[in-house]
Every structure is written in structure tokens, then in C-alpha cells.
Amino acid sequence: MKLLPILFTASLFMACNSDKKKDRSTLNFEEITISDTQEQKTTTPSFTRGKEVYSDFCMTCHLPNGKGIPGNFPPLAGSDWIKDKRAESLKAIKNGLSGPIVVNGEPYNNVMTAQGLSDQEVADVMNFISNSWGNSVKKEVTEEDVKAISK
């Protein structure tokens, strides 16, 4: 008889923990929100794949909201670097980046290691970043565009 309350408590504890794990596993991906007012571009297959790549590889430093960490990791949200330096942005995503840069008037001097992404993944994540958090770039990046980037 004493075993029944223990089993009940254990099953309740496990059920609560499994819900927490489920919430945590989907939280990061769902936190990447896009404005409803953005153009149709946010529903392209490349954008959708790029959202997943961002969640897996970029979110740790640049955060779910794309705002980065001031002084350490530059923002991607409303980024003049993404808008005005597309070739440099693609090169950084593909090959990594080190040394000083200026984003939205703020200096950054850190290292972004190459993530080992395929050319398609680089294009996809660039399409996601370029059309999220206030960024809006009409011309979609292709795998061929990324292949043309040299080290």
C-alpha cells in the first residue's frame, strides 16, 4: 500500500518534467517571431529553412529576437550591415569573421567561427535574416550566389 503513493508522486513528477522539456525544446524556435505585416517573402521555402538554421546555429549569440549582445555580438535586427554589406554578410556566414566591424554605428571586435553550413544553408539563413526583425530585402539569395563567394 505504501508503494502506491510513491508511484503516483513519481508519475506526477515525470509528467510535469516532460511538459517542461517539451516547452523548452520548442521555445527557442517559436521565439523567433516575424511581423505579420512583412511581405510574402517570409513564406518561401528558403525563408522557412533559414529560420530553422538560425535556430540551430545563430540564435545563441544573436538571440531569438536578432538583437545580439551589445559590445559582443552585433544585432541582426534592423542591421545596416545586413542591408548594406550583403556580400560581406554572406562571406561572414559562410567562412566566419574576425576583426573589427561597425554595425548600426556601434563597434564590434569579436570572432564568429565558420559554422560548417552548406551553400544552401547559408543562402537560406541569409534570406531569413534579411527579412526578419525589421529587415526587408526583396532579392532572394540563391545557392549559386553563395558558391560565388570566395574566401
C-alpha positions as CSV (number, residue, x, y, z in Angstrom):
1,M,0.0,0.0,0.0
2,K,2.9,2.4,0.7
3,L,4.1,1.9,-2.8
4,L,1.0,3.4,-4.4
5,P,1.5,7.0,-3.2
6,I,5.2,6.8,-4.2
7,L,4.3,5.6,-7.7
8,F,1.6,8.3,-8.0
9,T,4.1,11.0,-6.9
10,A,6.8,9.8,-9.3
11,S,4.4,9.7,-12.3
12,L,3.2,13.2,-11.5
13,F,6.7,14.5,-11.2
14,M,7.7,12.8,-14.5
15,A,4.6,14.2,-16.3
16,C,5.5,17.8,-15.1
17,N,9.1,17.4,-16.2
18,S,8.2,16.1,-19.6
19,D,5.9,19.1,-20.2
20,K,8.7,21.4,-19.3
21,K,11.1,19.6,-21.6
22,K,8.6,19.8,-24.4
23,D,8.1,23.5,-23.8
24,R,11.9,24.2,-23.7
25,S,12.5,22.2,-26.9
26,T,10.1,24.3,-28.9
27,L,10.6,27.6,-27.1
28,N,13.6,28.8,-29.0
29,F,12.2,28.1,-32.4
30,E,8.9,29.7,-31.6
31,E,10.5,32.8,-30.1
32,I,11.7,33.8,-33.5
33,T,8.8,35.9,-34.4
34,I,8.1,37.7,-37.6
35,S,5.8,40.7,-38.0
36,D,2.5,39.9,-39.7
37,T,3.0,42.9,-41.9
38,Q,6.0,41.5,-43.7
39,E,5.7,40.7,-47.3
40,Q,5.0,37.2,-48.8
41,K,8.8,36.5,-48.8
42,T,8.5,35.1,-45.3
43,T,6.7,32.1,-46.5
44,T,9.2,31.0,-49.1
45,P,10.8,27.5,-48.6
46,S,14.2,29.2,-48.3
47,F,13.0,31.5,-45.5
48,T,11.4,28.6,-43.7
49,R,14.6,26.5,-43.9
50,G,16.6,29.6,-42.9
51,K,14.5,30.1,-39.7
52,E,15.5,26.5,-38.7
53,V,19.2,27.1,-39.5
54,Y,19.1,30.3,-37.5
55,S,17.5,28.5,-34.5
56,D,20.2,25.8,-34.7
57,F,23.3,27.8,-35.3
58,C,22.9,31.6,-34.8
59,M,20.5,32.2,-32.0
60,T,22.9,31.5,-29.2
61,C,24.9,34.7,-30.0
62,H,22.4,36.8,-31.9
63,L,19.5,35.9,-29.7
64,P,15.9,34.8,-30.7
65,N,15.0,38.4,-31.4
66,G,18.1,39.1,-33.5
67,K,19.2,41.9,-31.2
68,G,22.6,40.4,-30.4
69,I,24.5,41.2,-27.3
70,P,25.8,44.8,-27.1
71,G,29.6,45.0,-27.2
72,N,29.9,41.3,-28.1
73,F,27.7,40.1,-30.8
74,P,26.2,42.6,-33.3
75,P,22.5,42.9,-33.9
76,L,20.9,41.4,-37.0
77,A,17.6,43.1,-36.3
78,G,17.4,46.4,-38.2
79,S,21.1,45.8,-39.2
80,D,22.8,48.2,-41.6
81,W,25.5,45.5,-42.1
82,I,22.9,43.0,-43.4
83,K,21.3,45.7,-45.6
84,D,24.3,47.5,-47.0
85,K,27.0,44.8,-46.9
86,R,25.3,41.7,-48.3
87,A,28.5,40.3,-49.8
88,E,30.4,40.7,-46.6
89,S,27.4,39.3,-44.6
90,L,27.3,36.2,-46.9
91,K,31.1,35.8,-46.6
92,A,30.8,36.0,-42.8
93,I,28.1,33.4,-42.6
94,K,29.9,31.1,-45.0
95,N,33.5,31.5,-43.7
96,G,33.3,33.1,-40.3
97,L,34.5,36.6,-39.4
98,S,37.1,38.1,-37.1
99,G,38.3,41.6,-36.5
100,P,36.6,45.0,-36.1
101,I,33.3,45.8,-37.8
102,V,30.7,48.6,-37.2
103,V,27.0,47.7,-37.1
104,N,24.4,50.5,-36.7
105,G,27.2,52.8,-35.6
106,E,28.5,50.5,-32.8
107,P,31.9,48.9,-33.0
108,Y,32.3,45.1,-32.6
109,N,35.6,43.2,-32.5
110,N,34.9,39.6,-31.8
111,V,35.2,36.2,-33.6
112,M,32.4,34.4,-35.4
113,T,33.6,31.0,-36.3
114,A,32.5,29.3,-39.5
115,Q,29.6,27.0,-38.7
116,G,30.2,24.5,-41.5
117,L,26.9,25.3,-43.3
118,S,26.3,24.2,-46.8
119,D,25.9,26.8,-49.5
120,Q,22.2,26.2,-49.5
121,E,22.0,26.7,-45.7
122,V,24.0,29.9,-46.0
123,A,21.5,31.2,-48.6
124,D,18.6,30.1,-46.5
125,V,19.7,31.7,-43.3
126,M,20.6,34.9,-45.1
127,N,17.1,35.0,-46.6
128,F,15.6,34.5,-43.1
129,I,17.8,37.2,-41.5
130,S,17.3,39.6,-44.4
131,N,13.5,39.5,-43.9
132,S,13.2,39.4,-40.1
133,W,13.1,41.9,-37.3
134,G,12.6,45.0,-39.5
135,N,14.9,43.9,-42.3
136,S,13.4,43.7,-45.7
137,V,15.4,42.7,-48.8
138,K,13.4,41.8,-51.9
139,K,16.1,39.9,-53.8
140,E,16.4,36.4,-52.5
141,V,19.9,34.9,-52.1
142,T,20.5,31.7,-54.1
143,E,22.8,28.8,-53.5
144,E,24.7,30.0,-56.7
145,D,25.2,33.4,-55.1
146,V,26.9,31.8,-52.1
147,K,29.0,29.5,-54.3
148,A,30.4,32.6,-55.9
149,I,31.7,33.9,-52.6
150,S,35.4,33.3,-52.2
151,K,37.4,33.1,-49.0
